[in-house]
Amino acid sequence: MKKMRDRQRDVRQRPSRGESSAVQRDTGTRGKPAAVQDAPPRRHLVRRPGALPDERLPLILEVAPTADYALLDSGAGGKLEQYGPYRIVRPEGQAIWQRTLPAAEWEKADAIFTGDTDEEGMGRWRFPWQPLGETWPMKHDGIDYLGRFTSFRHVGVFPEQGSHWSHMEGLIRAANRPVKVLNLFGYTGLASLVAARAGAEVTHVDASKKAIGWARENQEMARLSDRPIRWICDDAMKFVEREERRGSRYDIVLFDPPAYGRGPKGEVWQLFEDLPVMADICREILTPRPLAVVLTAYSIRASFFSIHALMRDTFAGMGGRVESGELVIREKSAGRALSTSLFSRWVAE
Ligand SMILES: C[S@@+](CC[C@H](N)C(=O)[O-])C[C@H]1O[C@@H](n2cnc3c(N)ncnc32)[C@H](O)[C@@H]1O
């Protein structure tokens, strides 16, 4: 496959935090469909000098069952979850063990994701008892938002991310000063709402207009409309490149990219190709007193050691610590842990 990301790179060399910049720029391509590729400048990455940050790994961050969300049971390639008022069954390839709860408990489900593509109405969902509306009210740690049955099997929240959100909230509150948060690939905005509630000024970026619309609805639902959140529909890579050129800076950056995605103008995101550049730019757009950069990755053939090494190299010379491991959800029935994603985060302290 051809290299697809057109990289609009500025040729300015800026010193990086604590070390001279290890970034050089040259030419290459990125992201636009072939027809509009014009071989713009590309970032050439060079290993940064300086001591590697301390490390902590493996770190397994767990989400336990709550009244808002619980993984009730899992097994035989499926998972049974409680999302607020609804019990939901979805496929789960990792659940290769046996179910603990009896079939009667699974059969109480309000919604089942079938995976069929040819159903009418609510896409691939089946509602065994009564047809349910597309959305329903949910809560995360006191924040109201909307759950939604999407045709991609998602319901608008990735509960395992809750571990990152509470960590971030703690950092924002403890900083006791204005904090700017950048939430890349922000989806329905839960992280943005948690950050805004904690007092941060938030910039939320996602390529999907629908997701941005849903995130705005969530802001209203959460009664946080008076909080400063910029909702931006853009390609995440293009956005950070622009922020770097403009000199915009952030204290916390979250990025939770898919393995493969597209920007609003067809820009292609491919994790293995683009992640090192994005991590590098994330370092460049930090304030002089940054707090954290949090990366999550899922559905990729890689170990957390891989993103750990990338993050440690990227933050060389910055001090702090890189913590890496997995985000897991603890099941209510037998207490098994369901792994959902890999993460690596740099924290200043
Ligand atoms: C897994 S979701 C992120 C979930 C989020 N961290 C959360 O917990 O709510 C990935 C998001 O990336 C967005 N996306 C995919 N490609 C993108 C791109 N090139 N630029 C910006 N956003 C993109 C999708 O629209 C989707 O909302």
PDBQT file of the ligand as one rigid body, heavy atoms in Angstrom, charges set to zero:
ROOT
HETATM    1  C1  LIG A 401     -12.482   4.749  19.888  1.00  0.00    +0.000 C 
HETATM    2  S1  LIG A 401     -13.050   6.308  19.470  1.00  0.00    +0.000 S 
HETATM    3  C2  LIG A 401     -12.309   7.191  20.815  1.00  0.00    +0.000 C 
HETATM    4  C3  LIG A 401     -13.053   6.964  22.124  1.00  0.00    +0.000 C 
HETATM    5  C4  LIG A 401     -12.823   7.996  23.201  1.00  0.00    +0.000 C 
HETATM    6  N1  LIG A 401     -11.461   7.950  23.680  1.00  0.00    +0.000 N 
HETATM    7  C5  LIG A 401     -13.761   7.754  24.367  1.00  0.00    +0.000 C 
HETATM    8  O1  LIG A 401     -13.392   7.024  25.278  1.00  0.00    +0.000 OA
HETATM    9  O2  LIG A 401     -14.878   8.246  24.333  1.00  0.00    +0.000 OA
HETATM   10  C6  LIG A 401     -12.143   6.778  18.021  1.00  0.00    +0.000 C 
HETATM   11  C7  LIG A 401     -12.628   8.086  17.413  1.00  0.00    +0.000 C 
HETATM   12  O3  LIG A 401     -11.672   8.506  16.457  1.00  0.00    +0.000 OA
HETATM   13  C8  LIG A 401     -12.343   9.227  15.457  1.00  0.00    +0.000 C 
HETATM   14  N2  LIG A 401     -11.441   9.300  14.290  1.00  0.00    +0.000 N 
HETATM   15  C9  LIG A 401     -11.100   8.336  13.407  1.00  0.00    +0.000 A 
HETATM   16  N3  LIG A 401     -10.192   8.789  12.501  1.00  0.00    +0.000 NA
HETATM   17  C10 LIG A 401      -9.950  10.084  12.847  1.00  0.00    +0.000 A 
HETATM   18  C11 LIG A 401      -9.111  11.095  12.312  1.00  0.00    +0.000 A 
HETATM   19  N4  LIG A 401      -8.343  10.869  11.240  1.00  0.00    +0.000 N 
HETATM   20  N5  LIG A 401      -9.082  12.299  12.925  1.00  0.00    +0.000 NA
HETATM   21  C12 LIG A 401      -9.864  12.543  14.011  1.00  0.00    +0.000 A 
HETATM   22  N6  LIG A 401     -10.686  11.623  14.556  1.00  0.00    +0.000 NA
HETATM   23  C13 LIG A 401     -10.733  10.405  13.982  1.00  0.00    +0.000 A 
HETATM   24  C14 LIG A 401     -13.633   8.480  15.233  1.00  0.00    +0.000 C 
HETATM   25  O4  LIG A 401     -14.626   9.324  14.676  1.00  0.00    +0.000 OA
HETATM   26  C15 LIG A 401     -13.953   8.036  16.683  1.00  0.00    +0.000 C 
HETATM   27  O5  LIG A 401     -14.864   8.942  17.273  1.00  0.00    +0.000 OA
ENDROOT
TORSDOF 0
